[in-house]
Amino acid sequence: MRSDDRSAAPAFSWWIALSRAIRREALIGWLFVLPALIMYAVFVLLPFLLSVRYSFYRWDGIGPMTYVGLKNYRTVLEVPNLLETIYNAFRLVAYFSFIPVTLGLVVASVMYRVATGSFGAAARTVLFLPQVIPLVAAGIIWGWLLALPGLINEILRAIGLGSVTRAWLGDFDWALPSVGLIGIWVLLGFCTVLLWTGMTKLDPALYESARIDGAGWFTEFIKITVPLLRHEIGVCLTVTVTAALAAFDIVYVATAGGPGNATAVPGIQIYILAFTQQRIGLASALAVMLMVLVLVVILPIQRLSRETNL
């Protein structure tokens, strides 16, 4: 055997051993992930595929299915009440997403500068508490607060604004903003804590250099804080926009979609179509369209949050 063949043999053996070790580690990794993949496939992928299938049929959930093609999708796009639910969902985006993220940036910036030590920790805990409370309980509590004899109206009467009191969740004009107020209360703490955590990772030297150049608080906020928190802002927008478009529990407990169709959102309408009217095919078509709508809105946010600038 030539000398160069003898020197190549140990290297080749080392490469084989490394490949085997990598394959073994990959196999072990997949074994750890496998239970989660099975749960995801059974409880997410399978129901989604069934919903896509049902959306092409007319079915009451019990009897035989009748193939109708794209008729259910055309119905969603043609019936005004169904389209209004999508419009209401986009209106909720302003309350569930834009307001909490904007206020969260301001509150987190103030807390980062002023609220330090135990006081800051207590403030963050209080703000984050709504995330711990079940949304059904939050809806019930706010239903009491916003009722005609509720605390909100009592406070308004006490300060001389009795003329503006009303059953907030039962008013056609104010029901959706009232539900939006509940969403703001629930999501503000999440956005604030996440953004505050991102601010703690920023280099203080950037702010010191800006102050030396004469920059004020607002300039630092716009030029330094917001651009450097693009990833955290992207996460906040993703979570809150998804919560708005897929809202169900808060709306169902607070108003059940009423009064009339004022607070009806796709989640509520899907529930009514499927479990009240037994129109499984139409409910599945609306659910699939809602999923596509969420992806269309969320994917650009995800992409922009990865860009160099917002």
N, C-alpha and C positions, 0 to 999 in steps of 0.2 A: 504494500500500500504506500502510496506517495505521502510525503510529509504534509502537503496542503490538504489531502483528504483526511488525514488523521486530525488536523487542527480544526477542520470544518465539522467533524462528527460531534465534539462536545458542544459546539455552538448550536448545532441542529437539535441536539438532545435538550439543551436549555430552552430552546424555543418551543419544543413540544411540551415540556413541563410547564412553561408559562401559560401556554394556550389551555392546557388542562385545568390549571388553577383558575384562570379567568372564567372558563366555562363552569367550573364548580361554584365559584362565587356568584355568577349570574343565575345558576340554577337555584342556589340558596335564596338569592334575592327574590326571584319569581315565586318561590314557595312562601315567602313572607307576604308577598303582595297578593297571592292567589285568593285568600279569603275575602279581601276587600273587592277584588275583581269579580268574584262570584256574586257577592252582595250587590255590587253596582249593576251587574248584568241582569240579575233577577228583578231588582226593584227599580231600576232606571231604564236600561236599554230595552228590556222586554215590554214593559208598559208603553214605552214610546213607540216601538214597532207595532204593537197592537192598536194604539191610537191612530197611527198612520193608516193601518189597514181598515179600521172601523170608519174612518173619515170618508171612505169611498162607498159606504153602504148606508141604507136606511134600516135602522134596527132599534127595537124597543128594549133590548137587553135580555129578552126571554125567547121570543119566537125566532123564526128564520130570518136571515139577513137578505136584503135585496140590494143588488149592486146598482148604484146610481151615478158612478163616475165622479165628476167634479161638481155635481149639483149642490152638495153641501157647502162647498167653498163659494160658489156663486151666491148661495143664500146668505152667507155671512156678509158678503160685500154688497148685497142688495137690500137687506132688511135694515131700516134705519135704527131700530133699537139695538141691534147687534153692533153696528158701526159706532153708535154712541158710546158703547162700553169701551171701545178702543180709544175714542176721543177723551173719555173721562180718565183713562189710565195715563194718557200723556199729560193731562192736566195735573194729575197727582205727582208726576215727575218733578214739577216745579216745587211742590211742597215736600216731598219725600227725599229729593236729591239736591237740587240747586240751593235751596235755603239752608238745609243742614250743613252742606259742604262749605258754603260761604260763611255762615255763622261759626262753623267749627274752625275755620282758618283764623277768624278774628279772635275768637275766645281762646284758642290754643296759643296764639301769639301773645295775647295779654297774660295768660297763665305762665307762659315760658319766661316772660320778663318780670312779672310781679309775684305770682303765687308760687313760692318755692317752699321747700321743706315740708313739714307736716300739714301746713295749711293747703299747699298745692295738692298733696296726696288726697286729703279729705275732699277737696273740690272736684278732683277727677273721679273719685269714688261716687260722689253724689250725682255727677253728670252721667256716669256709666250705669247707674242703677236701673234705668228703664230697659237696658238691654237684658238684664237679669229677670225682670218681671215678665211672665208669660203674656203674649200679645192679647190673648183672650181676656185675661184679667185687666190689662191696660184698657181694652175697649170697653169693658164693663164700668171701670172706674170713671173713664172720661164720659161715658154715657150718663152717669149720675151727675158729674160736674156740669155738663152742658145741657141738662134737662131744664125745663121751664122753672121749676123750683130749686134748681141746682145752685152750687156755690158760685159759679161764674155770674149768674144773673143776680144773686144776692149781693155780690160785691159791686156790680154795676148800679144796683139800686142804692146801695149805701153811699156811693160817691156822686149821686145825683144824675145817673144816666139810665134811669128806669125806662125811658122812652125807647131805648135801643135793645132792651131785653127781648128774648124770643126763645122758642124751642130750637136751638141752633141745629141740632141733628134732624129736625123735622121740617126745616125751612128749605124750600126748593133752591133758593139762591145761596144759602149759607151752609147747606149740608156738606157739600164737597170740601169747601175750605175748612170746615170744622174737622172733617176726617183728616185733611192735610195737616191740621194743627197737631193731631195725635201722632201722625207720622213724624213731624218735626221733633216732638218731645221724645219719641222713641229713638230716633236715629242721630240726634245732635250729639249725644254723649259718645257714641261709637266714633263718629267723625272727629270729634275734639280730641279724644284720647289717642287715636291713630295718628293724627296730624301732630299732636304734641310730641309723641314718641319720635316721629321723623325729625322734628325740630331739635331734639336733644342730640341728634347725630350730626348736625351741621357744624362746620368749623367756625368757632367764635371769631377767628381772625378776619373772616369775611366781613362781619359786622363792624369790627374795629376799624378796618380799612375804609369802609363806607362812611363811618362817623368822622374819620380824619378828613375825608373829602367833603364833609358838610352835608351828608345825606341825613334826612329826617327819618322818623319811624315809618311813615307811609312809603317813602322811597325804598327803604330797606325791605319792607314787606313785599312790594311789587317786584323789585329788581332781584332780590336775593331769595327770600323765603319761598314765594310761590314757585319760581322756576325749579328750585332745588327739591321741592316736595312733589314733583310731577308724578312719581310712582305712587306715593301715598294718596294723592288726589285721585289718581286713576283707580286705585282700589276702592276708595270711598264712593266714587261715581258708579263703579261697577256694582257694588253692593246695593246702593240706594236706588239706582235706576231699576235694577232687577226687582227690588222690593216694591217699587211703585207699579211697574207693569204687571207683576204677578201678585199683586195685593189680593188677599182674601180674608184672613182671619179678623183683622181690625175692622174692615168694612162690614163683614158679615155680622159681627157682634154689635157694632155701633149702629148701623142703619139697615142691614140686610139688603142693601142696594137702593133703598128708598130715600126720600119720598118719591113715589113714581119711579123714574129711572135716573134720578139725579145723581146718585152715587154708584150706579151699577158699573162694575168693572168686569173684564173678561173672566176673572176667576169666579166671581159670583154667578155670571151668566152660564158658565160651563157647569157649575153645580146645579143650577135650576134646570137647564136643559137635560142633563143626564139623570138626576135623581128625582126631579119633580115631574118633568114632562116626558121622561123615558125616550128622549131623542138622542140616543147614544152617538149616532153618526154625525149629527150636526154639532154636538158638544165636542166630539173628537176633532172635527175640522177646525172649530174655533181654538181648541187647545194647540193644534199643530201650527196654526197661524200665529198664535201668541208666542210660541217658542221661536218661530222664525223672526218675529218682530223683535223679541228680546235680543237675538243674535245680531240682527241688523243694527241695533242701537249700541250694543255692548262692544262688538268687535272694533269699530272705529275708536271708541274710547280706549280700549286696550292698546291699540296701535299708537295712538297719539301719546299715551302715557309713557311709551318707550322711546319717543323721539327726544332729541336733544332739548328742544324747547316745546312748551305747551302751546 
